């Protein structure tokens, strides 16, 4: 049950509330995915499906735990130690994403904003990683897998990692075009993921 409550609070605090506050402060909807046929919008759709699958799995785990056994558990990973590591990663991801969003301030976006000027954020966690929010999301998927090690969470982990890799590269291409030298210098100084 704790995982379900944590995930609901997590989504509210790190996605819903910051997005609402950004909209109220700037008038810009931070959800930049739309219905046009483009690579970034397909990535957005895939990510929404993945997040929904993760949520359904967490609901099943909380309210119908006997069903989880039918999702092909990876028994060798079903240890209390790995479960605690998974919860540790979830809490770490919450902190990383929360701080990174505060570092972004009004620049917070989900997707590529090609309508409004984007200022490059290089302070705080962005001085260590060009993608601390995505790094936090990868930690969420890894933590979920360690807490509920089965084929479904393994698919979510691998798919999530691949989707994020694609989105990061699309965003890098966009920022490179939009910001030119400023972004190229930032890429030289800061790694894509960590140090």
ABEGO torsion letter per residue (X at the ends): XAAAAAAAAAAAAAAAAAAAAAAAAAGBBABABBABBBAAAAAAAAAAAAAAAAAAAAAAAAABAAAAAAAGBBAAABBAAAAAAAAAAAAAAAAAAAAAAAAAEAABBBEBBAABBBBBBABEAAAABABAAAAAAAAAAAAAAAABBBAAAAAAAAAAAAAAAAAAAAAAAAAAAAAEAAAAAAAAABBAABX
